Amino acid sequence: MPKREMSKEEYAEQQFYYIYNVMSPQDMQTEFKHKTVVDLEEEENRKQMLDELHVKLMELINEKINNCLTNRQKEVIQLYLIKKKQEHMGTILGITQEAVFSRLGIAFKRLRKACEKDVNILKILKQIKKI
């Protein structure tokens, strides 16, 4: 008969049973203290690294925005980045929502092509993926 895969719940239950019934109370305390302190430190380091990488990435993307987009596309992207809705962007810029939608699409395509060619942006994205 083939082995069946254990569900996550069954695995957790088995681990709890092992820790609760087999380990001594002293061992449990040291195990849990060590895990929580190490896990919290690692998580804090990951968050800090991700924040730093995000800031660098946004700086590089802003450079690309300034270099490869037209003035109108820059305006539309900047409004998008501050989370304005397309209807509101249209009233601010004096154009229709359809024109905003079109300009956003074209701007994102140009920006994506420019970012895909940038080695520094690709390095940062790889680092983020590893973390």
SULPE-V696871 format. One record per pair of residues at least 12 apart in sequence whose C-alpha atoms are under 10 Angstrom apart, sorted by sequence separation. I is the first residue (numbers start at 1). J is the second residue. If there is no record, write none. Layout:
# SULPE-V696871
I:J  I:J
This chain:
# SULPE-V696871
19:31  62:74  65:77  77:89  85:97  86:98  88:100  89:101  65:78  76:89  79:92  86:99  87:100  75:89  76:90  79:93  86:100  87:101  85:100  86:101  62:78  76:92  76:93  75:93  86:104  80:100  72:93  77:100  76:100  80:104  76:101  77:103  73:100  76:103  77:104  72:100  75:103  76:104  77:105  74:103  75:104  73:103  74:104  77:107  72:103  73:104  76:107  77:108  72:104  73:105  73:106  74:107  73:107  77:111  72:107  73:108  69:106  70:107  73:110  69:107  68:107  69:108  69:110  65:107  68:110  69:111  65:108  68:111  67:111  65:110  68:113  69:114  64:110  65:111  68:114  64:111  67:114  64:112  62:111  65:114  61:111  64:114  65:115  61:112  64:115  61:114  61:115  64:118  60:115  61:118  60:118  60:120  61:121  60:121  59:121  57:120  58:121  56:120  57:121  60:124  56:121  57:122  57:123  57:124  53:121  56:124  57:125  54:124  53:124  54:125  53:125  50:124  53:127  54:128  53:128  50:127  51:128  49:127  50:128  49:128  50:129  50:131  46:128  49:131  47:131  46:131
